[in-house]
Amino acid sequence: MKLFTDEQRELYSNMLPAYGALVTQKTTAKILNVSIATLYRMRDQGIGPAYKKLNSKSKNGTVAYPLHEIVKYLTQSNAKTA
């Protein structure tokens, strides 16, 4: 099973030096060109890239996004038919 397509692998390789493997909410919002509030709503609605909740002992633990999940989200087909 391939983890990444060739396109995804290239994008990941280009983004990794700039962003690292685990990306903050603020940076993820910039990458996706959305506000942090929109990113929160996306999480709440179960859409957007998968994320990790750090400091899970607190209700509002720190949220971070694995870069590979951002790459998958950016390159997936969002076309839907009615």
Secondary structure as the mmCIF struct_conf table of DSSP 4:
data_model
#
loop_
_struct_conf.conf_type_id
_struct_conf.id
_struct_conf.beg_label_comp_id
_struct_conf.beg_label_asym_id
_struct_conf.beg_label_seq_id
_struct_conf.end_label_comp_id
_struct_conf.end_label_asym_id
_struct_conf.end_label_seq_id
BEND BEND1 LEU A 3 PHE A 4
HELX_RH_AL_P HELX_RH_AL_P1 ASP A 6 TYR A 19
BEND BEND2 ALA A 21 ALA A 21
STRN STRN1 LEU A 22 THR A 24
HELX_RH_AL_P HELX_RH_AL_P2 GLN A 25 LEU A 32
TURN_TY1_P TURN_TY1_P1 ASN A 33 ASN A 33
HELX_RH_AL_P HELX_RH_AL_P3 ILE A 36 GLN A 45
TURN_TY1_P TURN_TY1_P2 GLY A 46 GLY A 46
BEND BEND3 GLY A 48 PRO A 49
STRN STRN2 LYS A 52 LYS A 53
BEND BEND4 LEU A 54 ASN A 55
TURN_TY1_P TURN_TY1_P3 SER A 56 LYS A 57
BEND BEND5 SER A 58 SER A 58
TURN_TY1_P TURN_TY1_P4 LYS A 59 ASN A 60
STRN STRN3 VAL A 63 PRO A 66
HELX_RH_AL_P HELX_RH_AL_P4 LEU A 67 THR A 75
BEND BEND6 GLN A 76 GLN A 76
#
